[in-house]
Amino acid sequence: MNVKSKDVEKKSRRYFIQSGMFIISSLLFGPRLLGKSLVTLEYQQPAFVLRPIGRSLQLADYYIWCSSPIWGEDGKVHLFYSRWRKDKGMSGWIRGSEIAHAIADSPYDPFVHQSVILSPREGFWDSTTCHNPLIKKVGETYYLFYMGNSNGKTDTKRIGVAKSKSLKGPWERPDAPCLLPGIEGAWDDHCTTNPAFIEGTDGKYWLFYKSWNTKEYLEAKGTVRGNRKYGLAKADRPEGPYYKQEENPVIDFSNHPANAQLEDAFVWKQNDEYYMIARDMGFYNHEYGLLLASKDGLQWTEPKVSYLDMPAYLHEGSAPMHLKRFGRLERPMLLLNPRSGEPEFLFGASQGGGSETSTTVVFEIQSYTL
């Protein structure tokens, strides 16, 4: 079993003295909830107290997104991330993303690009883009869930899963996606995307997915079109086939004001309960993270704030004109302790960096309240 290296432990102690500054920072920045919230709630301190490690993976000619970490058998951290060329602009994720592999000696160290492992394939369901990687290990096999599309648009986004006996590959790639949208008119008839995978307590393999209704999306007005919800599908094997649950959608904020919704969910199990961290899309605002809990994976609590906006942790000046999401952490992923399963590091993607694109950003989790 993988264990945290001695080097990680030493660096954690080295940074411990700094943690008080970031707890104070969270308290100082936290009251902004009251000013930005679209939901009338009492002030709540974010569930995660974070110490920023920084922009740990930057590539001069690429935008980087979707950073999924895992401890390797070599004691190092392996990162599976999506990237696309800088000249495509921020919108290049939908029409030219590829999935790559990077390695760092520890979560405190810079990641070094190793290789591209999944690229668009002409004539297949993932012929236009490969995006949203999520790396998981079940038994002796690694499973890489991801989203592909075939027309450069959102309506052909589908979830698939590649597998390998080694983090270094080779990867066996699926000829077909493992989860399709619903029938026309269903809440999830537009696509399947943002995979979140976990082994359930019922002996099944659970796949949470994001989708929305096409008609509602096309007829909507405003900046954010449609209302994104989450469904749950289960399978007897990690690679599927997956069968959707009758209770879907299991996450639905459509009865809240201001078209509240969430995306980029990551799910883990701890203390006999399921937890979900995700990016807020209007429950409080569009800059924070959310934290939800569930006993059965079907009924979820109202969300709490999990983390704040980027300026609460990193002070990087004004946003470049072409980066409209600057100051926001998206695609939150957790690196869990391999023995206890507790969250130790938060990985995410944020616009900015030396090349004014987007990079992986890593945080040490100083403490948390579930």
Protein Blocks (a to p, Z undefined) as FASTA:
>chain_A
ZZddfklmmmmmmmmmmmmmmmmmmmmmmmmmmmmpcbdcdddddfbdcddfbjfbccfk
bccehiaddddfkopacdddddddfklojmlmmnopacdddddfbfkbccddfbdcbdcd
ehiaklmbcchiacddehjbccddddddfeopaklgccdddddfbfnbpadddfbdfbdc
ddehiaklmbcchiacdddfkopacdddddddfklmmmpgcjbgcjddddddddfbfnbp
adddfkbcfbdcklpghhiacehiacddeehiacdddddehjlmmmbccddddfklmacc
ddddfbdcfklmbcgbjadfklmkgoiaehiacdddfklopafbdcdddeedjkopaddd
ddddfbdcZZ
